C-alpha cells in the first residue's frame, strides 16, 4: 500500500463525486476501488491512478477555464449594455423634465392670455 493510503482513499472518494464518462478514467476509478478493497495497492498502481486522475482533471480544468473566459467576456458586454442603457435612460429623463417645463410654461402663458 502506498505511504499515504488515507489520502489515496480520500482522493478516490473525491473523484466519486464526479460523473465520469471517459472510459480510461472510469476504469482507473473502478480498479482503484477494487485494489483498495483488497488492501494491496502498489506504489506503481497508485502512480498510474494519479497520472490518470491528473490527465482527466487537468483537461477538464482547461475546458472549464475556457468556459469561464467566455462567460466573463459575455458578462463584460452585458455590463456595458446595462451601463449604456442606464446613461440613455438618464438622458431621456432629463429630456422629459425639460419637455414638461416647456409644456408647463406654455400652459402658464396660455392661462395668462385668457
C-alpha positions, 0 to 999 in steps of 0.5 A: 500500500502506498505511504499515504493510503488515507489520502489515496482513499480520500482522493478516490472518494473525491473523484466519486463525486464526479460523473465520469464518462471517459472510459480510461478514467472510469476504469482507473476509478473502478480498479482503484476501488477494487485494489483498495478493497483488497488492501494491496495497492502498489506504489506503481498502481497508485502512480498510474491512478494519479497520472490518470486522475491528473490527465482527466482533471487537468483537461477538464480544468482547461475546458472549464477555464475556457468556459469561464473566459467566455462567460466573463467576456459575455458578462463584460458586454452585458455590463456595458449594455446595462451601463449604456442603457442606464446613461440613455435612460438618464438622458431621456429623463432629463429630456422629459423634465425639460419637455414638461417645463416647456409644456408647463410654461406654455400652459402658464402663458396660455392661462395668462392670455385668457 
